[in-house]
Amino acid sequence: METSYFLGANTASGFLSLYDGFCRGEGDYLHIVKGGPGTGKSGFMRAIGREAVRRGMDVEYVRCSGDPASLDGVYLPALHMGWCDGTAPHVAEPGIFGVDSDYVNLGTFCRTPLSSADTDRARALTDAYKEKYAQAYALLAAAKSTESALAPQELGEKEVLRAGAALCALVERLPAGESPRLRRRFAGAVSCEGVLEDRSSYELCKLIYLCEDGCALAAGALSAACEAALARGHRVILCLSPADGVTPDALILPDASAAFVRAMPLSSYEHVRRIPLDRLCGDMAAVKERRRAVRAARREGARYLRAGCETLREAKAL
């Protein structure tokens, strides 16, 4: 079984990293891969994953949010062993060297130092690259500013609480877990390839609850369900929005093979149970008005996100 996800995100606040939780469980050993751009870090980790798959192992791939075609990490659960790119913007260092982690230095195979002409060009490209990312983050901040329309407002906090209670009731129906643990990741990315959604983590679940989110109630409801699942002893994987790094997009309970996913426009799933959260609100006139406001805000936000992704594409092309 192969799954993939992101541990970094380009957000309105800049780059957000969740790498501090990668391969840090009991018995895990992390190899931190160092080396500059183009030294083969992604190819090295992809080769490890291919060989593990050939040997019948499960593999988790950590995709790069800046370039989703590249890898920033690979984890082999059966061996409790992982490799990750330990360079900026997600610098990693060993916890206890030789005990739970060590280095793999691919930079030693790179020709250095560069010539004076190469040095000047490298510095110019680096400055231009950073400027493009600053422009992209400004556009993502503009997209985030549209979210003010997604607060409860007309419907009130009680509707969010009601939606949360509905999801908590579904969690209660699942078999209880035995070892509660929270892991966080991103199931998508704002990238040079556009706004991506990687569903591989939760599509393997036997039961998917699709939270229809026309009134923007799902984020609060998923937060409540997350707390309920941990209280029930579940291992929980919380997937956060790659656009802001805070809003819950999905909740995965591996022990119960269940997932709660926030439905967004154009998302399509098969063999799922749909949870129409909007119908939990009593005032349908307010619901209709709320839906209109949410659609308008999401259209405006999507426009800024597309512009941000285009700027990231320009950065990659440098």
C-alpha positions, -999 to +999 in steps of 0.1 A: +000+000+000+013+034-010+000+067+004+012+102+000+006+136+018+023+169+025+040+181+057+047+216+044+024+243+031+026+277+014+001+297+034-009+333+039+016+335+068+044+321+048+058+285+048+043+263+075+061+231+085+048+200+103+080+180+098+088+180+135+063+152+138+076+130+110+092+097+120+092+107+156+072+079+171+084+053+196+110+030+179+113+053+148+147+061+133+151+091+110+178+096+084+181+134+077+191+140+041+213+171+035+225+186+002+218+216-020+193+219-049+199+193-076+220+169-055+194+141-059+176+141-025+142+134-040+155+107-064+174+091-036+142+088-015+120+077-044+145+049-051+141+037-015+103+038-018+104+018-051+126-009-035+103-011-005+073-016-027+091-042-047+096-061-014+060-059-005+062-031+021+038-003+028+053+031+020+043+067+029+056+094+006+059+131+017+055+153-013+071+187-017+046+215-015+068+237-036+072+211-063+046+182-058+065+160-083+094+159-059+097+141-026+106+156+008+103+124+027+096+086+027+086+064+056+085+026+059+061+017+088+073-019+089+108-008+097+100+023+117+124+040+095+122+073+075+142+096+054+135+134+050+149+164+033+165+183+062+172+215+043+154+249+043+126+258+046+120+226+067+154+223+084+157+191+105+184+180+129+189+148+149+172+144+182+199+121+197+224+114+170+230+077+164+201+067+187+170+080+169+184+098+139+215+106+118+226+124+086+229+114+049+250+140+032+244+140-006+262+173-009+295+156-007+289+144-043+284+180-056+312+199-073+322+228-051+332+255-048+314+271-078+332+295-102+329+332-096+305+335-126+284+306-112+284+322-078+270+355-091+243+338-111+233+316-082+229+346-059+208+365-085+185+335-090+182+330-052+172+366-048+146+364-076+133+332-062+127+347-028+110+377-043+086+355-062+077+336-030+071+369-012+047+379-040+029+346-038+025+348+000+010+383-004-016+368-028-024+340-004-029+365+024-054+383+001-072+350-004-073+344+034-089+379+039-120+367+021-126+341+048-142+367+070-174+358+052-171+322+063-174+329+101-208+317+116-223+352+115-260+350+106-263+313+116-247+318+150-223+296+170-251+272+180-253+258+144-215+250+145-220+233+179-249+213+164-229+202+135-200+192+158-224+172+180-237+153+149-201+143+139-193+134+175-223+111+176-209+093+146-175+089+163-193+073+193-207+046+170-172+035+159-153+009+179-132+026+206-094+028+202-067+019+226-038+043+221-048+079+214-023+098+193-027+129+172-007+133+139-011+163+116-005+166+079-018+184+048-039+164+023-032+190-004-009+219-014-010+254-029+018+248-054+033+256-088+009+230-102-022+247-088-042+239-057-038+202-053-058+176-033-041+143-024-069+119-013-047+088-010-046+089+028-084+087+034-096+070+002-082+037+017-107+040+045-137+016+043-160+043+056-159+079+045-183+106+059-185+134+034-194+166+053-213+188+028-201+223+036-222+249+018-225+270+050-188+266+061-197+247+093-175+217+087-142+231+101-157+236+136-175+203+134-143+184+125-124+200+154-151+188+178-150+153+162-112+152+166-114+158+203-141+132+206-120+106+187-090+112+209-112+109+240-123+075+226-087+063+224-083+066+186-052+073+167-061+104+148-047+120+116-058+156+113-055+170+077-053+207+077-061+232+049-029+239+029-042+274+022-041+286+059-025+257+077-051+259+105-086+249+092-094+211+094-100+196+060-103+159+070-101+136+100-088+101+096-092+073+122-069+045+110-080+019+137-116+023+126-108+026+089-130+057+089-126+093+076-145+125+079-139+148+049-149+184+043-167+185+010-156+213-013-169+223-047-160+199-075-149+172-051-164+138-061-164+106-041-180+072-045-193+048-019-195+074+009-220+086+034-230+122+029-236+144+059-256+175+049-245+198+077-266+227+063-298+208+071-290+208+108-298+246+107-334+254+114-337+287+096-336+278+059-339+315+048-307+322+067-291+291+053-298+302+017-283+336+024-253+321+041-247+298+011-247+327-012-222+346+009-199+315+012-200+309-026-191+345-032-162+344-007-149+312-021-149+325-057-130+356-046-105+335-026-100+311-055-091+340-078-062+350-054-052+314-050-049+309-087-027+340-090-006+328-061-001+294-078+009+312-110+036+331-091+049+299-076+051+285-111+071+315-122+095+309-092+100+273-102+108+283-138+137+305-127 
